[in-house]
Amino acid sequence: MGHPPRMSARPRRDAAILFWALAALAAIAPRAEAREAARRLADYRPAFLECHGPAGETRLAIRRMRLDGEAVALTVDPATLETSLEAESAWRCLETTEAAQMETRFLRALRPRPGDPDEPRLAAVGRSLSTSAGLGHGAGAGSFLTGDLCPSRRPLDREFLRRLADVVPGAPLALSVSGLWLERHGADFDWLMDEAASGTLRIAWVGHSYSHPYVPRLADAQNYLLRPGVDIDAEIFRVERLLIERGATPSVFFRFPGLVADARLMEELRLRHLIALGADAWLVLSPPPRDGSIVLVHPNGNEPAGLRLFSRLLEQGRLPTPFRRIEEAPE
């Protein structure tokens, strides 16, 4: 019996190339499928409606859109500040006014009354620039964990978030997402969505502007969203659209880049029915957190010192607990 013919070097090489090409395609396929599964979003616009649901519940709609061809509203529970995307066909919605909703917790959070803990801060913003714009300290005991995802060339620090979830399973975490970060870190965002879906982390998605404009060494008063020519609607709505298209539901909070804003920007944000989120414990810049502190770190790879400090305080039991959801922070 003769020996089977040997395969020459070239066919073996071609077969190897084909094998690795198929393997690469297999690896790419899930990402392509995820991109194709992105939701189709059109006619995105601000709104302010009082909506009544099939079970008698009441929500306020702050955005309207067509999502995969269906009329959908981004709604906020005026008592809990929880947001949800709701098909308008299941709800009865009518135009409303801020005056009509003034007694709700949501409107109080948008515009604190004289005597509220945040009122002196807002008065100061009215006179000058604020470098901690927004709700900087929450109500009650414990603390509120927040992380900013500013544009970055570095990958998400997944290990930091894994350690957090190991120590505090289901840790509530408000992540402020910039549009440019999301567009450039699709795999990292998908990983975060998986962590949220599994309950490993309980994520609130906070808008952090689309482009996060910043020029090094430029004075704050001419920097960030105070840069000439900034389109505030594009900065706010474009990142909201990206979150919705990728399967997330934006929260009712927005964090100004650099925590910098003036009275005009604060009012522009309020008119779009968003709560400015500040921080009184940006760990690399502030005193240690205390009860009610809104803690800020950057898990986008740009501030490893802050992550190390947070981990050390966490291990030493020096962070106020329990960690609470950001929706609980306003009075």
VOMILUM-906061 format. One record per residue (C-alpha): x, y, z; residue in one letter. Coordinates in steps of 0.001 Angstrom, whole numbers, padded with zeros to 6 digits, always signed. Example, Ala and Ser with C-alpha at 12.3 -4.5 7.8 and 13.67 -1.06 7.14 Angstrom:
BEGIN
+012300-004500+007800A;+013670-001060+007140S;
***
This chain:
BEGIN
+000000+000000+000000M;+001392+003363-000948G;+001852+006232+001456H;-000698+009051+001274P;+000579+012019-000648P;+002274+014617+001504R;+000872+018133+001618M;+003337+020620+000263S;+004469+023580+002342A;+002328+026053+000408R;-001023+024248+000923P;-000175+023823+004619R;+000540+027536+004856R;-002677+028374+002999D;-004635+026079+005300A;-003100+027772+008344A;-003949+031206+006965I;-007537+030072+006370L;-007780+028655+009899F;-006611+031867+011546W;-008775+033979+009245A;-011844+031979+010286L;-010806+032268+013934A;-010474+036039+013576A;-013888+036249+011955L;-015364+034221+014813A;-013833+036618+017317A;-015146+039640+015443I;-018631+038242+014894A;-020028+039011+018368P;-018916+042642+018082R;-020473+042987+014646A;-023673+041424+015974E;-023681+043881+018887A;-023273+046799+016501R;-026138+045549+014339E;-028275+045205+017457A;-027895+048922+018313A;-031298+050512+018539R;-032470+052906+015840R;-033198+056297+017355L;-034864+059220+015595A;-036734+062457+016355D;-035061+062869+019769Y;-036315+066008+021508R;-036962+067551+024938P;-040418+067440+026464A;-042196+068011+029754F;-045315+065902+030140L;-047233+064369+033005E;-047890+060731+032129C;-050244+058218+033736H;-049543+054525+033295G;-051735+051442+033021P;-051423+050710+036762A;-052222+054281+037781G;-048587+055316+038252E;-047416+058846+037421T;-044213+059798+035625R;-042852+062973+034067L;-041604+062633+030493A;-038527+064770+029807I;-037604+063411+026333R;-039554+061992+023397R;-038216+059945+020498M;-038867+057193+018017R;-037004+054079+019090L;-036944+051250+016549D;-039949+052934+014949G;-042005+053183+018155E;-042964+056378+019998A;-041073+056252+023311V;-040599+058679+026215A;-037737+058981+028680L;-039589+059335+031958T;-038619+060133+035543V;-040483+059080+038656D;-041023+062457+040373P;-040651+060872+043827A;-037754+058413+043411T;-035931+060121+040483L;-035691+056735+038725E;-035733+056982+034929T;-037228+054557+032430S;-037979+054324+028727L;-041698+053841+028178E;-043759+053158+025064A;-046125+056087+024739E;-048915+053805+023541S;-049247+052422+027094A;-049367+055832+028786W;-051650+058870+028745R;-049428+061960+028578C;-050373+065634+028718L;-048299+068807+028700E;-047454+070126+032157T;-045509+073006+033706T;-042881+073368+036381E;-045352+075352+038464A;-047769+072420+038405A;-044988+070041+039537Q;-043359+072360+042070M;-044225+070167+045065E;-042570+067064+043624T;-039160+065910+044809R;-037921+066123+041218F;-038675+069827+040908L;-037186+070516+044339R;-033990+068796+043179A;-033949+070881+040010L;-034439+074140+041865R;-033606+073970+045609P;-035659+076354+047690R;-034213+079011+050013P;-033052+077294+053177G;-032271+073987+051442D;-028694+072739+051947P;-027775+073510+048337D;-029258+077005+048228E;-026104+078882+049376P;-024064+077038+046751R;-026511+078000+044018L;-026510+081610+045191A;-022736+081640+044896A;-022971+080227+041389V;-025300+083087+040513G;-022591+085598+041431R;-019584+083901+039886S;-018046+080799+038426L;-018521+077533+040309S;-015753+074951+040287T;-017953+072325+041965S;-021120+072910+040004A;-024134+070942+041101G;-025260+068791+043988L;-022032+068369+045926G;-023262+066656+049078H;-026055+064154+049572G;-028640+063678+052268A;-028197+061240+055140G;-025473+058829+056182A;-023149+056802+053990G;-021703+058064+050714S;-022396+058152+046995F;-019810+056655+044624L;-019339+058309+041242T;-016829+057784+038449G;-016133+059966+035430D;-015461+058531+031993L;-013883+061541+030308C;-012356+061003+026836P;-009237+058857+027248S;-006807+056824+025165R;-006435+054353+028035R;-008725+051383+028670P;-011331+051243+031396L;-009827+050098+034710D;-011916+046937+034939R;-009796+045510+037743E;-010653+048460+039995F;-014357+047917+039347L;-014024+044162+039926R;-012377+044802+043306R;-015156+047219+044221L;-017806+044632+043339A;-015940+041929+045297D;-015920+044055+048450V;-019414+045501+047919V;-021499+043108+045756P;-024013+045051+043702G;-022268+048310+044538A;-024287+051356+043425P;-022148+053467+041122L;-023011+056579+039125A;-020885+056665+035970L;-020625+059997+034156S;-020143+059105+030494V;-018771+061411+027816S;-019853+060680+024263G;-016311+060525+022905L;-015350+057976+025556W;-018330+055797+024662L;-017651+055961+020928E;-013999+054978+021397R;-014490+052336+024099H;-017311+050174+022794G;-015958+046943+024284A;-015482+048586+027692D;-019021+049945+027583F;-020391+046519+026644D;-018499+045058+029618W;-020095+047642+031917L;-023532+046811+030516M;-022897+043134+031238D;-021830+043942+034806E;-025000+045974+035275A;-027219+043262+033747A;-025744+040626+036069S;-026207+042826+039153G;-022469+042877+039855T;-022628+046669+039740L;-025730+048833+039973R;-024966+051593+037496I;-026697+054929+037040A;-025740+056452+033676W;-024983+060162+034037V;-024415+062485+031085G;-020965+064092+031045H;-021275+066019+027740S;-020470+064648+024308Y;-017046+066160+023606S;-015879+067214+027111H;-013987+070229+025726P;-010806+071078+027620Y;-007691+073104+026833V;-004744+072655+029251P;-003643+075765+031144R;-006662+077755+029933L;-008557+079528+032707A;-011700+077744+033867D;-013872+080731+032936A;-013036+080128+029244Q;-012704+076353+029410N;-014867+073206+029385Y;-018477+073941+028378L;-017742+077656+028819L;-015633+077550+025643R;-016930+079957+022975P;-019171+078265+020428G;-020155+075256+022562V;-023570+073906+021530D;-025105+072946+024872I;-027970+070993+023293D;-025556+068887+021261A;-023377+068285+024324E;-026343+067128+026403I;-028561+065302+023927F;-025894+063613+021825R;-024532+061600+024747V;-028083+060715+025855E;-028795+059405+022362R;-025629+057289+022370L;-026544+055729+025704L;-030046+054848+024532I;-028819+053468+021217E;-026417+051197+023110R;-029125+049877+025437G;-028699+052081+028523A;-031217+054420+030123T;-029855+057888+030963P;-030400+059062+034520S;-031777+062475+035368V;-028303+063690+036405F;-025628+065513+034408F;-022073+066276+035495R;-020326+069292+034022F;-016832+068561+032675P;-014293+069647+035277G;-017253+070351+037610L;-017114+073858+036102V;-020169+075951+035232A;-021584+079433+035660D;-025122+080643+036370A;-026053+080586+032671R;-024987+076961+032227L;-026750+075910+035419M;-029971+077474+034164E;-029552+075921+030702E;-029250+072516+032360L;-032286+073067+034544R;-034371+074073+031530L;-033550+070654+030049R;-034771+069064+033290H;-031453+067649+034454L;-029928+067795+037931I;-026344+069052+038057A;-024158+066537+039874L;-021126+067898+041701G;-018790+066259+044220A;-017352+067235+047587D;-014861+064348+047680A;-012803+064300+044473W;-010313+062063+046224L;-007077+063398+044733V;-008125+067018+045415L;-010433+067034+048454S;-010471+066196+052156P;-011505+062623+053099P;-015168+061746+052547P;-017718+062151+055338R;-021347+061142+055722D;-023262+062332+052679G;-020162+062841+050536S;-020398+062434+046786I;-017125+060678+046013V;-015436+061173+042630L;-012812+058968+040963V;-011826+058429+037316H;-011810+054758+036230P;-011038+055811+032635N;-007288+055239+033104G;-006433+058907+033543N;-006249+059105+037338E;-004696+055955+038864P;-003743+057846+042038A;-007405+058433+042831G;-008224+054748+042346L;-005365+053700+044624R;-006520+056135+047289L;-010098+054911+047027F;-008986+051273+047312S;-006859+052079+050354R;-009700+053930+052095L;-012070+051091+051237L;-009726+048436+052655E;-009201+050498+055819Q;-012932+051013+056336G;-012542+054779+056093R;-015247+055390+053483L;-018667+056280+054922P;-021060+053397+054458T;-023477+052231+053272P;-022803+053139+049661F;-026050+054564+048355R;-027660+055143+044984R;-027226+058620+043540I;-031004+059015+043182E;-031142+059134+046992E;-028722+062076+047261A;-031059+065068+046715P;-033286+066049+049645E;
***
